[in-house]
Amino acid sequence: MTDTPEYAPGTPSWVDLGTPDIPAATTFYGTLFGWRADEVPGGGGYAMLSLDGRNVAALGPQQDPGPPHWTTYISVEDADKTTELVQTAGGTVLAAPMDVFDAGRLAVYADPTGAAIAVWQPNTMKGADVTGVPGSYCWTELSTRDAEAAKKFYNDVFGWNAHAGSIDGNPYTEFKVGEKSVAGMMPMGDDMPAEVPAHWMPYFEVADTDRTVTEATALGGGVTVPAMDIPTVGRFAILSDPQGAMFGVIASTPR
């Protein structure tokens, strides 16, 4: 867990939500995590979400069809060169590299298994001001039907090394940059409806997972995976906001 983090290339640095109902999402997450929303001037409805004055995430109007979703951004040195790597590795460019004022440069892709992932080439904004504390981002996870294709793609594009393991007997992969774990991956089971695409999903640190689940449901959210323990890792749950965007929460075991 990192306060005032540094984002080496290949490290997730930012998450944002595309939603069809900005006021409702602002109320839900503001109440659940204590976030304040401040609209970016000239940003077309994009709003920065802060915790105690430090930016932790953002939300804005949904730009694509389908259910609302959170997007994970990976820090890169050069978004244009990364885009070339994505194309060579079999990915699809969903949004070509573009400047975001003087904050940085972004691009959005789909990996060969269909999961959307974005990159952030930082300028004045490096990424989230704080991670790993209650109410902030702490982890991101890929669910896919083709783990081998995903391993090759993310190694080719970001240099991620895949380390195979398991959680409760189920296969689980940790992606590492050097010796640092930066993301996870799990296979989508046969019980997952065919219409659900491969996807990335962020986790947010919380002080009490069970209390967060209770608060989320009281606010109109849903529970996809109820609170449960992962030995040595923490207690987690997977939730959805009232518009359907999925996210995880976890009270991590101190390391």
N, C-alpha and C positions, 0 to 999 in steps of 0.2 A: 504494500500500500504506500502511496506516495503523495505527499503534500508538496505544492509548488513543483510539479513534475517537469522533467526534461523529456522530450520526445525524440528518441533516436529514429532515424529512417527505418520504416517497417513496423513502427509502434502505433497502435491505435491512439488517436489524440483528441477525437471529438465525436459526438453523436448528436443527431438532430431528428426531429419528428416531423413528418409530413402528415397533416390532418385536415379533414374537411370542416372541422369545427374548432377554430382557434380559441374562442372564448371558453367553450366547455373544457377543452384540453388544458388551458391555462388554469382554470379553477381546479380541475382534478389533480394535476401534478403539483400545483401550488399548495394545495391543502395536504396532499400526501407527503411531499418531500420538503415543504417549506420554501419552494422556489418562487422568486419574483421574476416576472416577465417584463422586459423593456423592448419595445419595438425599435428596430434599427431604422433610422431615417433613410428613406429612399430604398428600403429593402423589400418592398412589396408585401408587407405583412410579416416578414421574418422577425422573430423576437428572440433576444438572448435571455436565457434562464440563469439566474444567479442564486447562490446560497451564501448568505452573510457577506454580500458584496463581491463574491467571486464567481465568475462565469463557469457553469458546469455543463450546459447543454443549450439547445435551442429548439424552437419549433416554428413552423411556417405553413403556408397553404400547401396541400398535397399537389404534387406536380404530375402524377401518373395515375392511371386507372387501377382498380383493385382496392384491397383493404388498406387503410392507413398503416404506416410502418415507421420504425426507427431505422436510421441509416448510420452505419459505422464508417468513420473516416480514418485512413491510415496515413501517417505522416511520411512524406517523401521529399527528396531533394529537388526533383524535377518532374512535374506532372506530365509534361509532354513526352519525356523519355519513358516514363512509366506507361503511358498510353501505348507507345510502340511495343513495349514488352507485353502488355495485355493482349494486343492483337496477335503478336507472334505466338503467344501461349494458348491461343484459342478462345480468348474472351471476347466480349462484345462491348463496344463503346456506347453507353446510353446517353452520356452528356460529355461532349468534347471539353478539353481543358479551357477554363475561363477564369478571368480575374474577378475577385470579389472586392471591389474598391481597392484599398491598399492593404487589406487584411491578409490576403493570400491568393492562391490559385487552386481551383478544385477540378475534379473530373469524376464521373460516375461510370461504373462498368457492371456487366454481368459476367460472372465466372462461367466456365464451360458447363457447370451443373445447374446454372440458372439463378444463382444467388447474386443479389446486387451488393456491391461494395464500392466505396468512394475513397478518393485520396485527397489529401490536403498538403499543398506546398506552402509552408508558412511564410508570412512576411511580418506584419505588425502583430498578428494574432498567432500564437504558437499552437494553441489548442485549449483544452479545459484548464482553468486556473488551479483546480484542485481535483484530485481523484482519490478513491479509496477510503473516504470518510463518509459517515452516514449522510445520505442525500446526494451522493455524487456517483459518477461512473466508476466501475471497478473491473469489468470483464466483458468480453464479447464472445459469442459462440455461434458457430456455423452448424446448421442442420442440413444434411445433403443426402441424396440417394447414391452418390458416386464419390466415396471418400478418396479413392485412389486418384481420380482425375483432379479432385480439389487439392490434394497434397502436391501434385506435380505443378499445378497452376500457381499456387501461392509460393512455392519454392522458386519457380522461374521468375515471378514478378517481384516478390518482396524478399526473397532469400530465406523464407521461413523453413526451419527444420521441423519435421513432424516426429513427435515422440509418442508411440502407441502405449496406451494404458487401458484402464477400465474403471468404471464407477458402478458399484453394486452389481458387478458381473457383466455390465454392458460396455462395449468398446467405446473408448474415449481417447481422442488425440489432443495433445497439447502442441501448439505451434510455438517455436522459440526463435528469437533473434539472439544469436550467441547462446548464452546460458539463461537468458530471461524469457520466461513464459509470457506470451503476449495475447494469445487467443486460444480458443478451444474448438473442437469439432466432434460431432456425434452423428451416427447414421440415422436417417429417418426410417422408422419401423414400418412394417406392413400395415399397421393399424392407422397410419397417417393417411388421410384422404388424398387421392391422386391429384386433386385440384390445388392442394397446398404446395407451393413451389419451395425449392431450396431457399434458405434465408439465413441472414445474420440477425442476431438479437443481442442487445446490450443487457448487462446486469448493473443494478445500482445497489451500493452498499446501504444497509439499514442497521439500526441498533437492535431491533426486535422483529424478526420475520413474521411471527404469528400476529403481532399487533398490526404490522403493516398490511397483512392479508385482510384482517378484519376491517381496517380503515378503508382499504381499496374497495372492498365489496360494499361498504356503507356508502361510498361515493359513486356507486354505479358501475364499478369495474367488475371483471370476471376473473375466475381462478381456473387456469389451465392445468397446472400441477400444484397440488396443495403443499403446504410447508412440510419439508422433510430434511433429515440430516444426511450430510455426506461426511463420513469420518475424516478427521484432520483438516477438512476444508471449511465447513460451516453449515448453517441451516438456510435452505433456499426455498423459493417458490417461483412459479411462473404465472404472471398475471396478464390481464389485458385492460386497457382503459375503456371508457364507455363507448368510444368510437371503434374499438376493435384492435388497436395497435398492441402488440405483445411486447412484454419486457420481463426481465427477471429481477428478483431482489434476493439479497443474501446478507446474513449476519455472519461475517467471516470469523473463523477460528483464529485467534491471535497467533502470529508466527514469530 
